[in-house]
Amino acid sequence: MRSFTSCACVALLASAVFGGSFENAGCRAEWDDTTLTLSNAKFTRVLQATAQGLKTISFKTADGVELVAPQKVKVAPLTITAEKTRYSPVGEEGLLVVAKVASRTCAYRVFPGAGGPLVDYGVTTDFTVLGPEPADYRGKLKYDRDKGAAVRRDADFLTFASGHLRVTEFLFADKTDVQNELEQEKEWLLNMLEAPRFLAANAMDAQDVATGVGVVYLRLAPLPRSRPSFGPDFLICGRPYGVGPVANGYAVGEIAYTGDVAGRERALQAFQRALRGYRPGRDGIFLTNTWGDGNRDERINEAFLMKEVVAGGELGVDVIQIDDGWQKGRTANSAAVKKGGGTWSTYWDVDPDFWKPCPERFPNGLEGVVAAAKARGMKFGLWFGPDSSNDCRHWEDDANCLLDFHRRLGVDYFKMDSMVIRTGISAERQRKMFDKMLNESQGAMVFDLDCTANIRPGYFGLVDIGPLFVENRYIRKGDSRLYWPHFTLRNAWGLARGIDPVRLRMEVLNPLRFPEAYGDDPLAPAKWPADALFAITMSFSPLGWFEISNLAPETAAAMKPLVTRWKAERANMHGGALHPVGARPDGHAWTGFVVEAADGVSGYALLFRELNAADSFPMDLQPIFGSRRFASAEVIGGRGKAELDGATLKVQVPNKLDFVWVKFK
């Protein structure tokens, strides 16, 4: 959790108490002794002070659409302070407004790119029923009248102007070593007969079915099963007709949008970019990691890494990363220890020199391989395991260790593994660790947060630190067939409905590794063209989960032209908004992504023909681009044809398990 009092980057300016205004970076707060108005170019929200706290009496979109119904409230005195703020060193500058009503204190952060505030309600409604990782947390979400009244008292329950709401609950899953369906959705057409119910989820949407206007909520917290204490996130009910967040100690983004599903996706991505801005050259880059070939740390040494650097330079890789095994200490995952040996947490207690380069594998240190990568235009990355023992008491040692690599060697990319959230104290210390490194590196350091196992911050617990390392999939000798390209495509497609795509590190493996494990399965990796496997990842932050020097020459040769063109287009792609289109991938669909480009005058469509009989696919662009029309559609990757007919894009891909990449001008 990050409270409004612990922000690392607040400015010094505060405003008057009983009336006034404050503006910064296009964000504005105005108030008198009972009313607060927050606004930017995307929304205007008016809140009235009551004895219980601030209640929204108006919430309008940029074009003036009113979202909430008229309300009568009994007013109370209000005290306001306002100052400049950032969520973290990598976020937008905006406003922090702290409101005090009676004994209640509530904080609102407003950022220029966000369609609504990030709210910390300043209290925690008493809902705790289980500790970390409850076996059946959803079965504990029982509603009762007292708890419902507490929610409406302690947070800002919105009574909507529309009588026809579609409420969507987004259910995300991590621990991807044992889970493969990473995003699912549940919908209600909210009726006045709908019994009140609590939802435990990081995201919820309430949309007017008729107009496509709505409010989407995003809870900045670990997934419900991974919190030190458990309670619901949202309340929905038919009478009073509306939805609202639960004050559970975690801040929540409350974001207005227009434009139906595409507008919601656009708003969610913009909100996350307000907390961690997209920086070309730092974000959305092609990173490789040797662990994916299944050799663990057996081959990691200076000579092998020099081969990786040469091969990476040829392929067009941006960052060469060494996984577990570069360091002097040995973990429980190392091939160099017997079963049950090594450690997975108490690194500093086992050996104060645990995180120095292994003298046998790197007798000259890491300087040589880092310099070799730099000479070929690449950066370097390392695997690292923050010490979670004793409530992360070594958090400062961990931060100083990585800052030393950043300062001495220019190593900026770190895969963060083995983290565990056991208590609120450990979560606080993990937050301090990342704040220290982001502050002292001016946001240059990038952390891939592993989401594959254990009780971790997950997709929304640390939104500003870097990408999410989503999957560990392997192709191993024998019958281990964990990597299926259509599964990676399915997970990327689903997660992108709620998560900024640049925050998703999605993997591509060596498709020719142990092909006998798949037999003649028509969806085997080797059945796909090698560049199509890279194309699955290139709307995100691509992860080459392989030993580059072990790729077959024909595989590298097939990928390289697409990597080269992608690097020329990626800033325009990643700087815009991405939308999953077509059907949810299942190995037999037409599916893919459309991008509203950053330049405002172009766009992209990346469409995949899985195993289906239709060689053509028509797609209506109007839900995404509205009345905008493009003059041409150029095929810039893959194999196929594309033409525009008004707002309809028609593509043809002659071969199954292939793709076409189109740029609109």
Salt bridges, closest charged atoms under 4 A:
GLU23 OE1 - ARG28 NH1 3.03
GLU30 OE2 - ARG28 NE 3.44
GLU93 OE1 - ARG86 NH2 3.91
GLU133 OE2 - LYS175 NZ 2.82
GLU133 OE2 - ARG225 NH1 3.08
ASP154 OD1 - ARG153 NE 2.89
ASP156 OD2 - ARG45 NH2 3.08
GLU169 OE2 - ARG138 NH1 3.35
ASP174 OD1 - ARG225 NH2 2.78
GLU181 OE2 - ARG490 NE 2.80
GLU183 OE1 - ARG584 NH2 2.97
GLU185 OE2 - ARG497 NE 2.53
GLU185 OE2 - ARG584 NH2 3.88
GLU187 OE1 - ARG166 NE 3.78
GLU194 OE2 - ARG197 NH2 2.83
ASP205 OD2 - ARG264 NH1 2.96
ASP233 OD1 - ARG219 NE 3.09
ASP233 OD1 - ARG227 NH1 2.94
GLU254 OE1 - ARG45 NH2 2.73
GLU265 OE2 - ARG497 NH1 3.98
GLU265 OE1 - HIS579 ND1 2.82
ASP283 OD1 - ARG276 NH2 3.06
ASP283 OD2 - ARG282 NH2 2.69
ASP297 OD2 - ARG361 NH1 3.51
GLU314 OE1 - LYS560 NZ 3.91
ASP318 OD1 - LYS567 NZ 3.66
ASP318 OD2 - ARG570 NH1 2.67
ASP323 OD2 - LYS415 NZ 3.08
ASP349 OD1 - ARG393 NH2 3.21
ASP349 OD1 - HIS394 NE2 3.54
ASP351 OD2 - LYS328 NZ 2.60
ASP353 OD1 - LYS356 NZ 3.32
GLU367 OE2 - ARG408 NH1 3.38
ASP397 OD2 - HIS394 ND1 2.80
ASP404 OD2 - ARG408 NE 2.86
ASP412 OD1 - HIS406 ND1 2.64
ASP417 OD1 - ARG456 NH2 3.27
ASP435 OD1 - ARG2 NH2 2.35
ASP435 OD1 - ARG431 NH2 2.81
GLU440 OE1 - ARG407 NH2 2.43
GLU440 OE2 - LYS436 NZ 2.84
ASP448 OD2 - ARG505 NE 2.73
ASP450 OD2 - LYS415 NZ 3.98
ASP450 OD1 - ARG456 NH1 2.73
ASP464 OD1 - ARG431 NH1 2.87
ASP479 OD1 - ARG481 NE 3.65
ASP500 OD2 - ARG273 NE 2.63
ASP531 OD1 - ARG639 NH2 2.76
GLU547 OE1 - ARG299 NH1 2.53
GLU569 OE2 - ARG565 NH2 2.92
GLU569 OE1 - LYS663 NZ 3.10
GLU596 OE2 - ARG266 NE 2.86
GLU596 OE2 - HIS579 NE2 2.62
GLU634 OE1 - LYS665 NZ 3.09
ASP645 OD2 - LYS650 NZ 3.67
ASP658 OD2 - ARG639 NE 2.75
